[in-house]
């Protein structure tokens, strides 16, 4: 008696992770990483032998390929959305929250509920360039993804989930819901790993998910996000040895992603109809009635065009004459003076900005060897205020030393309430804002 065959086991996915974004007009990459699900990551570069690239192409024949795009290439939005919003109307929601051309973005829904919509977006041209690059390499990718989709959701609003991919720190945190009744919003942040995180992210408990070795003496207590690495590793990252530490961080992140791969998203919109295969064909009488209505509408539109064409032609001629008269008139008598005043105002504004940049650079150099961190920069007319914070309540001698370092710029004042050291600067006295 013949036994029934077992269902075929799905092949492990092949993750291909470029290390940098494609430059406009250039489809060559210096280095990529790849790995199978659950396997050790491998690296290919321009110096790799052709056999190594051919081995990757052979694996792509038997395993579905997912392009793991750089995290800074994508954008994430979770917005309130009215009921009945069509898919073609999704870009309208983004016009007030992004400066990108919304009609040129590839949008994929991550979550859609009553009154809210969560989207992941990236430029359509860039996604098409990635797909074409992989096709030329012989990979034939079935989908794309990013490391953000693999990060676990933070447990509490006071927690930040963090993954260090070697070039950026990928962070997620919870925020208030986008609409009443919607789940909490998960905010994404791709931040350069050599920069300190913004205070709103740095002051939360950090959960590192790449399996990095904890610093010696770690007691398992919650840590701030800038403290997820040891002091020696942070110093290496900011000096010549930072490349080795960044490479180790990328290897750890890829190993973690190979064990917990993100979901693959399609390159094209394959949403299709809500009920696939369901069609409706109206009866013949209904089709005849619809055709008659369309014909009557066409006749009515023709009659309206015939009766209003003359009026529109006359109005167009009047507008053209008014526009021509506007450009043939002599310029105002004070045009040169107004232009000179505007140029002087712009020059004064540039001088003020140069003074502010020089003062900020000098203050940063004076406090570079101390834990003081810039927390606020405010400019009001010709007055600028710089504020620094210490990681913990500082002793009076620490404040005194910091004030001595900044004495060349002015008279720093210690603000006990907010715990800030403030420095007021007076910029150019003749710096005027240019009039619109």
C-alpha positions as CSV (number, residue, x, y, z in Angstrom):
1,X,0.0,0.0,0.0
2,X,1.4,3.4,-1.0
3,X,1.9,5.9,1.7
4,X,0.7,9.5,1.2
5,X,3.6,11.8,0.5
6,X,4.6,14.5,3.0
7,X,4.0,18.1,2.1
8,X,7.0,19.8,0.5
9,X,9.1,21.8,3.0
10,X,9.5,25.5,2.1
11,X,13.0,26.4,1.1
12,X,14.9,28.7,3.4
13,X,15.0,32.3,2.3
14,X,18.2,33.9,1.0
15,X,18.8,37.3,2.5
16,X,20.9,39.7,0.5
17,X,21.9,42.9,2.4
18,X,23.7,45.7,0.5
19,X,25.8,47.9,2.8
20,X,25.0,51.2,1.2
21,X,22.2,52.8,-0.9
22,X,22.4,53.0,-4.6
23,X,23.7,56.4,-5.8
24,X,21.6,58.1,-8.5
25,X,22.7,56.8,-11.9
26,X,25.2,54.3,-10.4
27,X,24.2,50.6,-9.9
28,X,27.5,49.4,-8.6
29,X,28.0,48.4,-5.0
30,X,31.3,48.0,-3.2
31,X,30.2,45.3,-0.7
32,X,27.1,43.2,0.1
33,X,26.3,40.6,2.8
34,X,24.2,37.5,2.4
35,X,23.1,34.6,4.4
36,X,20.5,31.8,4.4
37,X,17.9,31.7,7.2
38,X,19.6,30.4,10.3
39,X,23.1,30.3,8.7
40,X,26.3,32.4,9.2
41,X,26.5,35.6,7.2
42,X,28.9,35.9,4.3
43,X,30.4,39.0,2.7
44,X,31.2,39.7,-1.0
45,X,33.1,42.7,-2.3
46,X,34.7,43.8,-5.6
47,X,37.8,41.9,-4.5
48,X,35.9,38.6,-4.1
49,X,36.7,35.9,-6.7
50,X,34.1,35.2,-9.4
51,X,33.5,31.8,-7.9
52,X,32.1,33.4,-4.8
53,X,29.6,35.5,-6.8
54,X,28.6,32.5,-8.8
55,X,27.9,30.5,-5.7
56,X,25.5,33.2,-4.6
57,X,23.8,33.1,-7.9
58,X,23.4,29.3,-7.7
59,X,21.8,29.6,-4.3
60,X,19.3,32.1,-5.6
61,X,18.0,29.4,-8.1
62,X,16.8,27.1,-5.3
63,X,16.0,29.7,-2.5
64,X,13.6,32.6,-2.6
65,X,15.7,35.8,-2.4
66,X,14.7,38.8,-0.2
67,X,16.6,42.1,-0.5
68,X,17.3,43.5,2.9
69,X,17.5,47.2,2.1
70,X,19.4,49.7,4.3
71,X,17.2,50.9,7.1
72,X,17.8,54.6,6.3
73,X,16.2,54.0,2.8
74,X,12.7,53.5,4.2
75,X,10.2,55.8,6.0
76,X,7.5,54.8,8.4
77,X,4.1,56.5,9.0
78,X,1.2,55.6,11.3
79,X,-1.6,58.2,10.7
80,X,-5.2,58.8,11.4
81,X,-7.2,57.9,8.3
82,X,-10.9,58.5,7.5
83,X,-13.1,55.5,6.9
84,X,-13.6,54.5,3.3
85,X,-10.1,55.8,2.2
86,X,-9.1,54.3,-1.1
87,X,-5.7,52.9,-1.8
88,X,-5.1,55.5,-4.5
89,X,-5.8,58.2,-1.9
90,X,-3.1,57.1,0.6
91,X,-0.5,59.6,-0.7
92,X,-2.9,62.4,0.2
93,X,-2.4,61.5,3.9
94,X,1.4,62.0,3.6
95,X,1.4,65.5,2.1
96,X,1.5,67.2,5.5
97,X,4.1,64.9,7.2
98,X,6.8,64.5,4.5
99,X,8.6,66.8,2.1
100,X,9.0,64.0,-0.5
101,X,7.0,63.8,-3.6
102,X,4.2,61.6,-2.4
103,X,3.1,60.5,-5.9
104,X,6.6,59.0,-6.4
105,X,6.6,56.8,-3.2
106,X,6.0,53.1,-3.1
107,X,3.6,52.5,-0.2
108,X,2.9,49.2,1.5
109,X,0.4,48.8,4.4
110,X,1.7,47.3,7.6
111,X,-1.5,47.7,9.6
112,X,-4.9,49.0,8.6
113,X,-7.8,49.4,11.0
114,X,-10.8,51.6,11.7
115,X,-9.6,55.2,11.7
116,X,-5.9,54.5,11.3
117,X,-3.3,53.4,8.7
118,X,0.3,52.3,9.1
119,X,2.6,52.5,6.0
120,X,6.2,51.8,5.1
121,X,7.4,53.9,2.2
122,X,10.4,54.4,0.0
123,X,10.9,56.1,-3.4
124,X,9.5,54.0,-6.2
125,X,12.5,54.8,-8.5
126,X,15.0,53.6,-5.8
127,X,13.0,50.3,-5.3
128,X,13.0,49.7,-9.0
129,X,16.7,50.4,-9.2
130,X,17.3,47.8,-6.4
131,X,15.2,45.3,-8.3
132,X,17.0,45.9,-11.6
133,X,20.4,45.6,-9.8
134,X,19.5,42.2,-8.3
135,X,18.1,41.0,-11.7
136,X,21.4,41.9,-13.4
137,X,23.2,40.0,-10.7
138,X,21.1,36.9,-11.4
139,X,19.3,36.9,-8.1
140,X,15.7,37.4,-9.2
141,X,14.4,38.6,-5.8
142,X,10.9,37.6,-4.7
143,X,10.6,40.5,-2.3
144,X,12.2,43.2,-0.2
145,X,12.4,44.1,3.5
146,X,14.3,46.0,6.1
147,X,15.6,45.3,9.6
148,X,12.9,47.4,11.3
149,X,10.3,44.7,10.4
150,X,12.2,42.2,12.5
151,X,12.5,44.2,15.7
152,X,10.2,43.1,18.6
153,X,7.6,45.6,19.8
154,X,8.7,47.4,23.0
155,X,7.0,46.1,26.1
156,X,6.3,49.4,27.7
157,X,6.3,53.1,26.7
158,X,9.5,53.6,28.8
159,X,11.4,51.1,26.7
160,X,13.3,51.4,23.5
161,X,14.2,48.4,21.3
162,X,17.6,48.8,19.6
163,X,19.5,47.0,16.9
164,X,23.0,48.2,15.9
165,X,23.6,47.3,12.2
166,X,27.1,48.8,12.0
167,X,26.2,52.1,10.4
168,X,23.0,53.1,12.2
169,X,21.3,52.3,15.5
170,X,17.7,51.2,14.6
171,X,15.4,52.1,17.5
172,X,11.7,51.6,18.1
173,X,9.5,53.0,20.9
174,X,5.8,53.3,21.7
175,X,3.9,56.5,21.2
176,X,0.2,57.5,21.7
177,X,-2.3,56.0,19.2
178,X,-2.8,57.7,15.9
179,X,-6.6,57.6,16.4
180,X,-9.1,56.8,19.2
181,X,-9.4,53.0,19.4
182,X,-6.2,52.3,17.5
183,X,-3.2,50.5,19.0
184,X,-0.2,52.4,20.3
185,X,2.0,53.8,17.5
186,X,5.4,52.2,17.1
187,X,7.9,55.0,16.1
188,X,11.0,54.1,14.0
189,X,14.4,55.9,14.2
190,X,17.6,55.1,12.1
191,X,20.3,57.2,13.8
192,X,24.1,57.2,12.9
193,X,25.8,55.0,15.5
194,X,28.6,57.6,16.1
195,X,26.1,60.3,17.2
196,X,24.5,60.5,20.6
197,X,20.8,59.7,20.5
198,X,18.2,62.5,21.0
199,X,17.4,63.1,24.6
200,X,13.8,61.8,24.2
201,X,15.2,58.4,23.1
202,X,18.4,58.4,25.1
203,X,16.6,58.7,28.5
204,X,14.6,55.5,28.1
205,X,15.4,51.9,29.1
206,X,17.2,50.1,26.3
207,X,16.6,46.5,25.1
208,X,19.4,45.4,22.7
209,X,18.2,42.6,20.4
210,X,21.3,41.6,18.5
211,X,22.8,39.4,21.2
212,X,25.7,41.7,21.9
213,X,28.0,40.8,24.8
214,X,27.1,43.0,27.8
215,X,29.9,45.1,29.4
216,X,31.7,43.6,32.4
217,X,29.9,44.1,35.6
218,X,26.5,44.5,34.0
219,X,23.8,43.6,36.6
220,X,20.9,43.3,34.2
221,X,19.4,46.6,35.4
222,X,17.7,48.9,32.7
223,X,20.3,51.0,30.9
224,X,20.0,54.1,28.8
225,X,20.3,53.7,25.1
226,X,23.7,55.2,24.8
227,X,25.1,52.7,27.3
228,X,24.3,49.5,25.5
229,X,28.0,49.1,24.6
230,X,31.1,49.2,26.9
231,X,33.1,52.3,27.4
232,X,36.0,50.9,25.4
233,X,33.8,50.0,22.5
234,X,32.3,53.5,22.5
235,X,35.7,55.0,22.4
236,X,36.8,52.8,19.6
237,X,33.7,53.8,17.5
238,X,34.7,57.4,17.7
239,X,38.4,56.8,16.9
240,X,40.4,54.9,14.2
241,X,39.4,51.5,15.6
242,X,35.7,52.2,15.0
243,X,35.6,50.4,11.7
244,X,36.4,47.0,13.4
245,X,33.7,47.7,16.0
246,X,31.2,48.7,13.3
247,X,32.0,45.5,11.4
248,X,31.4,43.4,14.5
249,X,28.1,45.1,15.1
250,X,27.0,44.4,11.5
251,X,27.9,40.8,11.8
252,X,26.0,40.4,15.0
253,X,22.9,42.1,13.5
254,X,23.0,39.9,10.4
255,X,23.3,36.8,12.6
256,X,20.3,37.9,14.6
257,X,18.3,38.7,11.4
258,X,19.2,35.3,9.9
259,X,17.6,33.7,13.0
260,X,14.6,36.1,13.1
261,X,14.2,37.2,9.5
262,X,11.8,40.1,8.7
263,X,8.7,39.6,6.5
264,X,9.2,39.9,2.8
265,X,7.2,42.6,1.0
266,X,6.3,42.6,-2.7
267,X,7.9,44.9,-5.2
268,X,4.6,45.7,-6.9
269,X,1.1,46.4,-5.6
270,X,-0.6,43.0,-5.7
271,X,-3.6,43.9,-3.5
272,X,-6.1,43.1,-6.3
273,X,-9.9,43.1,-5.7
274,X,-11.3,42.5,-2.3
275,X,-13.1,39.4,-3.5
276,X,-10.9,37.7,-6.2
277,X,-12.8,36.2,-9.0
278,X,-16.1,37.9,-8.2
279,X,-17.5,39.7,-11.2
280,X,-20.9,41.3,-11.8
281,X,-22.4,41.8,-15.2
282,X,-25.5,44.1,-15.4
283,X,-28.6,43.0,-17.3
284,X,-29.1,44.1,-20.9
285,X,-31.9,46.5,-20.0
286,X,-29.7,48.2,-17.4
287,X,-26.8,48.5,-19.9
288,X,-29.2,50.1,-22.5
289,X,-30.4,52.6,-19.9
290,X,-26.9,53.5,-18.9
291,X,-25.9,54.0,-22.5
292,X,-28.9,56.3,-23.1
293,X,-28.0,58.4,-20.0
294,X,-24.4,58.7,-21.2
295,X,-25.6,59.8,-24.7
296,X,-27.9,62.5,-23.2
297,X,-25.1,63.7,-21.0
298,X,-22.8,64.0,-24.0
299,X,-25.4,65.9,-26.0
300,X,-26.0,68.3,-23.1
301,X,-22.2,68.9,-22.7
302,X,-22.0,69.6,-26.4
303,X,-24.8,72.2,-26.2
304,X,-23.2,73.8,-23.2
305,X,-19.8,74.0,-25.0
306,X,-21.4,75.6,-28.0
307,X,-23.2,78.3,-26.0
308,X,-20.2,79.2,-23.8
309,X,-17.3,79.0,-26.3
310,X,-17.7,82.6,-27.4
311,X,-17.9,83.9,-23.8
312,X,-14.8,82.0,-22.8
313,X,-12.9,83.1,-25.9
314,X,-13.6,86.8,-25.1
315,X,-12.6,86.3,-21.4
316,X,-9.4,84.7,-22.5
317,X,-8.5,87.6,-24.8
318,X,-9.2,90.1,-21.9
319,X,-7.0,88.1,-19.6
320,X,-4.2,88.0,-22.1
321,X,-4.4,91.7,-22.6
322,X,-4.3,92.4,-18.9
323,X,-1.3,90.1,-18.5
324,X,0.6,91.8,-21.3
325,X,-0.1,95.2,-19.9
326,X,1.2,94.1,-16.5
327,X,4.6,93.1,-18.0
328,X,5.0,96.1,-20.3
329,X,4.6,98.7,-17.4
330,X,7.6,100.4,-16.1
331,X,9.1,99.0,-12.8
332,X,8.4,100.9,-9.5
333,X,10.7,103.8,-8.8
334,X,12.0,102.3,-5.5
335,X,12.8,98.8,-7.0
336,X,16.6,99.3,-6.8
337,X,16.4,100.5,-3.2
338,X,14.1,97.6,-2.2
339,X,16.5,95.1,-3.8
340,X,19.5,96.7,-2.0
341,X,17.7,96.5,1.3
342,X,16.9,92.9,0.8
343,X,20.5,92.0,-0.2
344,X,21.8,93.8,2.9
345,X,19.3,91.9,5.2
346,X,20.3,88.6,3.7
347,X,24.0,89.4,4.2
348,X,23.3,90.4,7.8
349,X,21.5,87.1,8.4
350,X,24.4,85.1,6.9
351,X,26.8,87.0,9.2
352,X,24.6,86.2,12.2
353,X,24.5,82.5,11.3
354,X,28.3,82.5,10.9
355,X,28.8,84.0,14.3
356,X,26.4,81.4,15.8
357,X,28.3,78.5,14.1
358,X,31.7,79.8,15.3
359,X,30.5,80.2,18.9
360,X,28.9,76.7,18.9
361,X,32.1,75.2,17.5
362,X,34.2,76.9,20.1
363,X,31.9,75.9,22.9
364,X,31.9,72.3,21.7
365,X,35.7,72.2,21.6
366,X,35.9,73.6,25.1
367,X,33.5,70.9,26.5
368,X,34.7,68.0,24.3
369,X,36.6,66.3,27.1
370,X,33.7,66.5,29.5
371,X,30.4,64.7,29.8
372,X,28.4,68.0,29.2
373,X,26.0,67.5,26.3
374,X,24.2,70.2,24.4
375,X,20.5,70.1,25.2
376,X,19.0,73.3,23.8
377,X,19.8,75.9,21.1
378,X,17.4,78.8,20.8
379,X,17.8,81.9,18.6
380,X,15.5,85.0,19.0
381,X,16.5,87.9,16.7
382,X,20.0,88.8,17.7
383,X,20.1,86.8,20.9
384,X,21.1,83.1,21.0
385,X,20.9,80.8,24.0
386,X,23.0,77.6,24.4
387,X,22.2,75.1,27.2
388,X,24.1,72.0,28.3
389,X,23.2,69.2,30.7
390,X,25.3,66.9,32.8
391,X,24.3,63.1,32.8
392,X,23.8,63.4,36.6
393,X,23.4,66.2,39.1
394,X,26.8,67.9,38.9
395,X,28.9,69.0,41.9
396,X,29.5,72.8,42.3
397,X,33.1,72.3,41.3
398,X,32.0,70.7,38.0
399,X,29.8,73.6,37.2
400,X,32.6,76.1,38.1
401,X,35.0,74.3,35.7
402,X,32.5,74.3,32.9
403,X,31.8,78.0,33.4
404,X,35.6,78.7,33.3
405,X,35.9,76.8,30.0
406,X,33.1,78.9,28.5
407,X,34.2,82.2,30.0
408,X,35.8,83.3,26.7
409,X,32.3,83.3,25.0
410,X,30.4,85.1,27.7
411,X,29.1,84.6,31.3
412,X,27.5,81.1,31.6
413,X,24.7,80.9,34.1
414,X,23.7,77.7,36.1
415,X,19.9,77.0,36.1
416,X,19.2,74.8,39.2
417,X,15.6,74.2,38.2
418,X,16.0,72.5,34.8
419,X,19.6,71.5,35.7
420,X,21.2,73.3,32.7
421,X,24.2,75.5,32.2
422,X,23.1,78.3,29.9
423,X,25.1,80.7,27.8
424,X,23.6,83.9,26.3
425,X,25.2,85.2,23.1
426,X,24.6,88.5,21.4
427,X,25.0,88.2,17.6
428,X,25.4,91.0,15.0
429,X,23.5,94.1,16.0
430,X,22.6,94.8,12.4
431,X,21.4,91.3,11.6
432,X,17.9,91.9,10.1
433,X,15.5,89.2,8.9
434,X,14.9,89.5,5.1
435,X,11.4,90.6,4.3
436,X,9.4,88.2,2.1
